[in-house]
Amino acid sequence: MTDSGDRTIRVPVLARVEGEGALDLIIRGDRIEQLQLRIFEPPRLFEKLLEGRPYTDVPDIVARICGICPVAYQMSAVHAIEQVFQLNPGPWVREMRRLMYCGEWIESHALHVHLLALPDFLGADNVIELAERYPDEVRRGLHLQGLGNRLLRLVGGRSVHPVSTCIGGLSHAPTPAEIAALLDEFRQALPMAEALLAWTASLDLPDEQQDFTSVALRHADEYPMNEGRLVSSAGLDIPIQAYQDHFREYQVPHSTALQSSLDGQPYLVGPLARINLNLDRLPQDLQQQVAACGITFPSRNMFHSLTARAIEVVYAMGEAIRIMAAYQLPDSSRVDVTPRAGIGFGCTEAPRGILWHTYELDADGQVQAATIVPPTSQNQARIEDDLRNSLTAYGLHRSDDELRKHGETVIRNYDPCISCSTHFLKIKVGRE
């Protein structure tokens, strides 16, 4: 029976997410009167820190925004700056940057699936309890994450905040022997990733159908990572330079993170959005595995994000194998750079979704202005919509503890990187 009284549920600290946030929920009778996903981390001011810096400093600074997805910040930045300089580093650099992204997708998705999300769906409080019941599966997940980190270390110089990325290419090139050794391990581990896909697809995930707009990059002939046009399930198809013509950031009182809208409406970015919009860009053998898993994409069930991440782990493993198998040592790992003045745009697919950068540089290559729009802030309005729909469908008559647990599951399903999202705060100070 529905409780007709007023209820207030507060989750002061969200566990198993990256960063610090909270959920406030006020229920009045049989409806949600107020729902706020509160992000209260202080603004980190990276955009202002970049002003006045030379272009050479940008990749190392933006990598510090996130320890889980530093490559994404570096890739969006170098693409934007190279656009200003009218610079094309060539096919070898393009493949190496794609290889680094594969490592980041593998380690980030494996971490989220096993340490953050799966305990919710398998009735465990944490990964320690999960490992007691599913030791082989957790061990497999940690092995995949470790391979992703090792790939980042090989190409990027280290697995956290890589140091090899620079404007025009990489500061060093791995040796063929180093690549060959890791290639063998990736080939041996590919069946593990495929088993992870089959396992996540077999789980009894909640069946909640919702209407939402998916947004992702789309490339003419490959699954999107570093390049593409911005498309949506509502018909959007624009170059990344037109991002601000359709997407708007805005402040809400309960969050230090800006929220985003597409033509005035919330939207979804991330692995489920990418699969929904780019299933046909996956290799044919992987498309067959997806078809055999029993989940139909495009999907309107947000909980299928779990399987979408597993699909992308398989894809990133296969793509890394392809690139490493064809690896050749270049004459030079980077091209010469001539600074120019101008404005450049970069947009790549972080594990959690599109990451948009723009930089204004002077003739010496110093940063005059920077804007960075991370995925979590773009997803925040969608998360709040999802919470309203999902909790109502789940049943507002349930106990506070049940509603709290379900709400946390919904939030964690997006893999929010809350620290990344707190990139700006408008402050007004009045004095007498």
Secondary structure per residue as TSV (DSSP state, phi and psi in degrees):
chain	resnum	aa	ss	phi	psi
A	1	M	-	360.0	139.1
A	2	T	-	-71.8	131.6
A	3	D	-	-77.8	123.3
A	4	S	-	-86.8	-3.0
A	5	G	S	-81.8	173.2
A	6	D	E	-87.3	140.0
A	7	R	E	-136.9	139.5
A	8	T	E	-122.3	124.1
A	9	I	E	-119.0	126.7
A	10	R	E	-124.1	130.9
A	11	V	E	-109.9	95.8
A	12	P	S	-67.5	-30.0
A	13	V	S	-138.5	124.9
A	14	L	-	-85.0	120.0
A	15	A	S	-85.2	159.1
A	16	R	S	55.8	41.1
A	17	V	S	-132.5	161.2
A	18	E	B	-88.6	114.5
A	19	G	S	102.6	-171.8
A	20	E	-	-121.9	128.0
A	21	G	E	-152.0	176.4
A	22	A	E	-150.4	163.4
A	23	L	E	-127.3	127.4
A	24	D	E	-116.1	133.4
A	25	L	E	-138.2	125.9
A	26	I	E	-118.1	120.4
A	27	I	E	-111.1	129.6
A	28	R	E	-122.5	106.4
A	29	G	T	67.0	-121.1
A	30	D	T	-106.8	27.1
A	31	R	E	-143.7	156.5
A	32	I	E	-88.4	116.6
A	33	E	E	-85.7	-36.3
A	34	Q	E	-146.4	133.3
A	35	L	E	-139.7	124.7
A	36	Q	E	-136.0	121.2
A	37	L	E	-89.3	103.6
A	38	R	E	-92.0	121.8
A	39	I	E	-108.9	115.2
A	40	F	-	-121.1	15.9
A	41	E	-	-69.1	148.1
A	42	P	-	-68.9	151.9
A	43	P	-	-63.0	141.4
A	44	R	-	-101.2	-8.3
A	45	L	-	62.1	28.9
A	46	F	H	-62.3	-35.6
A	47	E	H	-62.5	-41.4
A	48	K	H	-72.3	-33.8
A	49	L	H	-62.5	-28.3
A	50	L	H	-76.0	-24.5
A	51	E	T	-63.3	132.5
A	52	G	T	84.9	-6.5
A	53	R	-	-85.1	149.9
A	54	P	B	-70.0	154.0
A	55	Y	G	-58.5	-26.9
A	56	T	G	-66.5	-22.7
A	57	D	G	-81.7	-20.0
A	58	V	H	-61.3	-49.4
A	59	P	H	-57.8	-39.7
A	60	D	H	-71.9	-33.6
A	61	I	H	-72.1	-49.0
A	62	V	H	-68.3	-24.1
A	63	A	H	-61.2	-26.9
A	64	R	T	-76.6	-6.2
A	65	I	T	-64.3	-33.5
A	66	C	-	-145.8	134.0
A	67	G	S	-84.4	-15.9
A	68	I	S	-93.1	-37.3
A	69	C	S	-128.6	53.6
A	70	P	H	-66.5	-30.7
A	71	V	H	-60.7	-39.7
A	72	A	H	-59.5	-44.3
A	73	Y	H	-66.2	-38.9
A	74	Q	H	-66.2	-43.0
A	75	M	H	-66.4	-44.7
A	76	S	H	-62.1	-36.6
A	77	A	H	-69.5	-49.1
A	78	V	H	-66.4	-34.2
A	79	H	H	-64.8	-41.7
A	80	A	H	-65.5	-43.9
A	81	I	H	-69.6	-39.2
A	82	E	H	-66.3	-28.0
A	83	Q	H	-65.6	-41.2
A	84	V	H	-60.7	-43.3
A	85	F	T	-82.2	0.3
A	86	Q	T	53.5	50.5
A	87	L	-	-114.4	131.4
A	88	N	-	-119.3	105.4
A	89	P	-	-69.6	-13.6
A	90	G	-	100.2	172.0
A	91	P	H	-67.4	-33.8
A	92	W	H	-64.5	-45.5
A	93	V	H	-63.9	-41.5
A	94	R	H	-57.4	-44.8
A	95	E	H	-67.9	-38.5
A	96	M	H	-67.0	-37.5
A	97	R	H	-67.1	-37.2
A	98	R	H	-66.0	-37.4
A	99	L	H	-64.2	-41.6
A	100	M	H	-62.2	-40.3
A	101	Y	H	-63.0	-37.2
A	102	C	H	-58.1	-44.8
A	103	G	H	-60.6	-40.4
A	104	E	H	-68.2	-43.9
A	105	W	H	-59.7	-43.2
A	106	I	H	-63.5	-51.1
A	107	E	H	-68.3	-38.8
A	108	S	H	-70.1	-48.0
A	109	H	H	-64.3	-41.9
A	110	A	H	-63.7	-39.9
A	111	L	H	-62.2	-49.4
A	112	H	I	-64.7	-47.0
A	113	V	I	-58.4	-47.6
A	114	H	I	-89.6	-39.8
A	115	L	I	-92.0	-28.0
A	116	L	I	-110.2	-42.6
A	117	A	I	-96.1	-47.7
A	118	L	H	-57.0	-36.2
A	119	P	H	-54.8	-34.6
A	120	D	H	-62.5	-42.3
A	121	F	H	-85.7	-13.7
A	122	L	T	-115.5	15.7
A	123	G	T	71.2	29.8
A	124	A	-	-111.6	151.8
A	125	D	S	-80.9	-25.6
A	126	N	S	-162.3	176.2
A	127	V	H	-69.4	-25.6
A	128	I	H	-64.0	-47.7
A	129	E	H	-64.8	-38.5
A	130	L	H	-62.0	-40.2
A	131	A	H	-67.3	-27.8
A	132	E	H	-67.6	-32.7
A	133	R	H	-94.0	-29.5
A	134	Y	-	-131.2	63.1
A	135	P	H	-62.0	-42.0
A	136	D	H	-67.0	-40.1
A	137	E	H	-67.9	-42.2
A	138	V	H	-67.5	-40.7
A	139	R	H	-60.9	-40.5
A	140	R	H	-62.5	-43.7
A	141	G	H	-62.9	-41.7
A	142	L	H	-67.6	-32.4
A	143	H	H	-66.0	-42.6
A	144	L	H	-63.7	-43.2
A	145	Q	H	-60.7	-41.9
A	146	G	H	-61.9	-37.1
A	147	L	H	-65.2	-39.9
A	148	G	H	-61.4	-42.8
A	149	N	H	-64.9	-37.9
A	150	R	H	-68.1	-35.2
A	151	L	H	-65.3	-42.1
A	152	L	H	-61.7	-40.6
A	153	R	H	-66.1	-38.9
A	154	L	H	-67.4	-48.4
A	155	V	H	-86.2	-36.6
A	156	G	H	-95.3	-6.4
A	157	G	S	94.6	-29.2
A	158	R	S	-164.2	161.5
A	159	S	S	-82.5	-24.7
A	160	V	S	-113.9	128.0
A	161	H	S	52.3	66.8
A	162	P	-	-55.1	152.3
A	163	V	S	-116.8	-1.2
A	164	S	-	-87.3	-18.5
A	165	T	E	-70.1	131.1
A	166	C	E	-148.1	164.0
A	167	I	T	-64.8	125.3
A	168	G	T	97.5	-4.5
A	169	G	E	150.5	-135.0
A	170	L	E	-125.2	151.5
A	171	S	S	-75.4	-17.6
A	172	H	-	-152.9	163.1
A	173	A	-	-118.7	131.7
A	174	P	-	-62.2	153.4
A	175	T	-	-78.4	153.5
A	176	P	H	-57.2	-34.2
A	177	A	H	-66.1	-39.9
A	178	E	H	-64.6	-43.1
A	179	I	H	-63.6	-43.8
A	180	A	H	-62.6	-38.8
A	181	A	H	-65.1	-42.9
A	182	L	H	-73.3	-32.0
A	183	L	H	-58.8	-43.2
A	184	D	H	-59.5	-41.4
A	185	E	H	-68.6	-36.3
A	186	F	H	-66.2	-41.4
A	187	R	H	-61.9	-40.2
A	188	Q	H	-68.0	-29.5
A	189	A	H	-91.3	-11.3
A	190	L	H	-56.1	-43.0
A	191	P	H	-59.4	-28.9
A	192	M	H	-64.9	-42.7
A	193	A	H	-64.7	-39.0
A	194	E	H	-66.7	-36.2
A	195	A	H	-67.4	-35.2
A	196	L	H	-62.4	-42.3
A	197	L	H	-60.0	-47.9
A	198	A	H	-63.6	-37.1
A	199	W	H	-68.6	-48.2
A	200	T	H	-63.0	-34.5
A	201	A	H	-70.3	-22.6
A	202	S	H	-86.4	-9.4
A	203	L	S	-71.8	152.5
A	204	D	-	-85.4	78.1
A	205	L	-	-80.1	151.4
A	206	P	-	-57.1	143.9
A	207	D	-	-106.3	91.0
A	208	E	-	-124.7	109.6
A	209	Q	B	-90.0	129.6
A	210	Q	-	-135.7	158.3
A	211	D	-	-97.6	125.3
A	212	F	-	-155.0	160.5
A	213	T	-	-99.6	123.9
A	214	S	B	-89.4	139.9
A	215	V	E	-131.9	133.9
A	216	A	E	-160.9	169.9
A	217	L	E	-76.5	154.4
A	218	R	E	-140.8	128.6
A	219	H	-	-108.3	154.3
A	220	A	S	-63.0	-35.5
A	221	D	S	-143.5	19.3
A	222	E	S	-150.7	161.6
A	223	Y	-	-70.0	132.9
A	224	P	-	-74.9	134.4
A	225	M	S	-132.5	-68.3
A	226	N	S	-96.8	-18.5
A	227	E	-	-143.1	161.4
A	228	G	-	143.3	177.7
A	229	R	E	-96.3	155.5
A	230	L	E	-84.3	122.6
A	231	V	E	-129.1	161.8
A	232	S	E	-140.4	163.3
A	233	S	T	-71.8	-8.8
A	234	A	T	-95.9	6.4
A	235	G	S	105.2	-0.4
A	236	L	-	-65.0	138.9
A	237	D	E	-155.7	95.7
A	238	I	E	-136.7	156.5
A	239	P	-	-70.9	157.3
A	240	I	G	-63.6	-23.8
A	241	Q	G	-63.7	-22.2
A	242	A	G	-92.9	11.5
A	243	Y	H	-51.9	-50.0
A	244	Q	H	-73.2	-8.7
A	245	D	H	-75.2	-20.1
A	246	H	H	-123.8	-28.8
A	247	F	E	-104.8	139.0
A	248	R	E	-133.5	135.3
A	249	E	E	-96.2	144.2
A	250	Y	E	-149.4	157.8
A	251	Q	-	-95.8	142.1
A	252	V	-	-120.0	148.1
A	253	P	T	-62.7	-27.7
A	254	H	T	-93.5	9.7
A	255	S	-	-143.7	139.8
A	256	T	S	-83.5	-5.4
A	257	A	S	-96.8	135.9
A	258	L	-	-67.0	143.1
A	259	Q	E	-97.8	166.8
A	260	S	E	-132.0	151.9
A	261	S	E	-136.8	152.9
A	262	L	E	-111.1	113.0
A	263	D	T	48.5	41.0
A	264	G	T	87.0	1.4
A	265	Q	B	-124.4	150.1
A	266	P	-	-62.5	158.6
A	267	Y	-	-151.6	166.2
A	268	L	B	-111.2	132.9
A	269	V	-	-123.2	160.1
A	270	G	S	124.3	-169.2
A	271	P	H	-61.7	-40.5
A	272	L	H	-66.5	-40.2
A	273	A	H	-62.8	-41.3
A	274	R	H	-63.4	-45.9
A	275	I	H	-64.8	-42.3
A	276	N	H	-57.6	-35.8
A	277	L	H	-100.3	-12.6
A	278	N	H	-135.3	22.7
A	279	L	G	-55.1	-37.4
A	280	D	G	-72.7	-8.2
A	281	R	G	-92.7	-5.2
A	282	L	S	-73.5	152.4
A	283	P	-	-57.3	151.5
A	284	Q	H	-58.4	-40.9
A	285	D	H	-65.9	-34.6
A	286	L	H	-73.6	-36.5
A	287	Q	H	-58.0	-37.7
A	288	Q	H	-67.6	-38.6
A	289	Q	H	-63.9	-40.6
A	290	V	H	-63.9	-43.3
A	291	A	H	-61.6	-35.8
A	292	A	H	-77.0	-14.9
A	293	C	T	-76.7	-13.2
A	294	G	T	91.5	0.9
A	295	I	-	-106.2	130.1
A	296	T	-	-93.0	124.5
A	297	F	S	-112.9	143.2
A	298	P	S	-63.7	143.3
A	299	S	-	-114.7	143.1
A	300	R	-	-104.1	10.7
A	301	N	B	-100.2	109.5
A	302	M	G	-59.7	-26.6
A	303	F	G	-70.9	-11.5
A	304	H	G	-73.0	-2.3
A	305	S	H	-58.0	-32.1
A	306	L	H	-60.3	-48.8
A	307	T	H	-70.5	-34.1
A	308	A	H	-60.0	-39.1
A	309	R	H	-65.0	-40.6
A	310	A	H	-64.8	-38.3
A	311	I	H	-59.6	-43.4
A	312	E	H	-71.5	-25.9
A	313	V	H	-64.9	-45.5
A	314	V	H	-60.9	-44.6
A	315	Y	H	-61.3	-47.1
A	316	A	H	-65.3	-35.7
A	317	M	H	-62.9	-47.4
A	318	G	H	-65.5	-40.1
A	319	E	H	-67.3	-38.7
A	320	A	H	-63.9	-41.0
A	321	I	H	-61.5	-44.0
A	322	R	H	-59.7	-46.5
A	323	I	H	-68.9	-43.9
A	324	M	H	-67.7	-33.8
A	325	A	H	-65.5	-27.5
A	326	A	T	-100.0	9.9
A	327	Y	-	-66.2	136.8
A	328	Q	-	-136.6	143.3
A	329	L	-	-72.4	126.4
A	330	P	-	-82.1	164.6
A	331	D	S	-65.6	-36.3
A	332	S	-	-146.3	143.8
A	333	S	S	-87.6	-0.5
A	334	R	B	-155.3	163.2
A	335	V	-	-108.6	162.4
A	336	D	-	-67.8	149.6
A	337	V	-	-120.5	133.0
A	338	T	-	-120.5	110.8
A	339	P	-	-62.3	149.6
A	340	R	-	-141.0	161.6
A	341	A	-	-88.1	147.9
A	342	G	E	156.6	-175.0
A	343	I	E	-119.9	131.5
A	344	G	E	-127.6	156.2
A	345	F	E	-127.3	141.2
A	346	G	E	-138.9	137.7
A	347	C	E	-145.6	120.1
A	348	T	E	-130.2	172.4
A	349	E	E	-100.4	93.4
A	350	A	E	-63.0	162.8
A	351	P	T	-50.1	-34.4
A	352	R	T	-94.0	-0.1
A	353	G	E	133.1	-172.8
A	354	I	E	-63.3	138.0
A	355	L	E	-125.0	108.4
A	356	W	E	-104.4	130.1
A	357	H	E	-125.7	148.3
A	358	T	E	-141.7	141.2
A	359	Y	E	-132.5	138.3
A	360	E	E	-108.1	123.4
A	361	L	E	-118.9	150.2
A	362	D	-	-90.0	-175.6
A	363	A	T	-65.2	-22.7
A	364	D	T	-90.8	-0.4
A	365	G	-	85.3	16.0
A	366	Q	B	-84.7	142.8
A	367	V	E	-75.5	123.3
A	368	Q	E	-95.3	-33.5
A	369	A	E	-158.0	150.8
A	370	A	E	-144.2	141.2
A	371	T	E	-132.0	129.3
A	372	I	E	-128.0	120.8
A	373	V	E	-115.3	102.9
A	374	P	-	-83.7	164.5
A	375	P	H	-65.3	-41.2
A	376	T	H	-62.3	-41.1
A	377	S	H	-64.8	-31.5
A	378	Q	H	-69.9	-32.5
A	379	N	H	-83.8	-11.8
A	380	Q	H	-61.9	-44.4
A	381	A	H	-63.8	-37.1
A	382	R	H	-64.8	-39.1
A	383	I	H	-61.6	-44.0
A	384	E	H	-65.1	-39.9
A	385	D	H	-61.2	-44.0
A	386	D	H	-61.6	-42.3
A	387	L	H	-60.7	-43.8
A	388	R	H	-60.6	-47.7
A	389	N	H	-67.8	-45.9
A	390	S	H	-69.5	-43.1
A	391	L	H	-67.5	-36.8
A	392	T	H	-65.0	-43.9
A	393	A	H	-66.1	-35.1
A	394	Y	H	-65.7	-34.2
A	395	G	-	117.7	106.7
A	396	L	T	-72.4	-9.9
A	397	H	T	-76.3	-11.0
A	398	R	S	-69.8	167.9
A	399	S	-	-66.8	159.8
A	400	D	H	-57.9	-40.0
A	401	D	H	-66.2	-40.0
A	402	E	H	-64.5	-43.4
A	403	L	H	-65.5	-38.9
A	404	R	H	-61.4	-47.9
A	405	K	H	-63.0	-40.8
A	406	H	H	-67.5	-40.9
A	407	G	H	-61.4	-42.2
A	408	E	H	-64.6	-37.6
A	409	T	H	-61.9	-42.9
A	410	V	H	-60.6	-46.2
A	411	I	H	-65.0	-48.0
A	412	R	H	-62.9	-27.6
A	413	N	H	-60.2	-25.0
A	414	Y	T	-84.0	-7.7
A	415	D	-	53.0	52.6
A	416	P	-	-67.5	133.7
A	417	C	B	-102.8	87.0
A	418	I	H	-66.4	-38.4
A	419	S	H	-60.7	-38.4
A	420	C	H	-62.4	-31.7
A	421	S	H	-80.7	-15.5
A	422	T	-	-89.4	69.7
A	423	H	-	-101.8	-2.8
A	424	F	-	-164.1	147.0
A	425	L	-	-148.0	124.7
A	426	K	-	-81.2	128.4
A	427	I	-	-122.7	128.6
A	428	K	-	-114.9	129.5
A	429	V	-	-118.2	124.8
A	430	G	-	-108.3	136.1
A	431	R	-	-131.3	148.1
A	432	E	-	-114.1	360.0
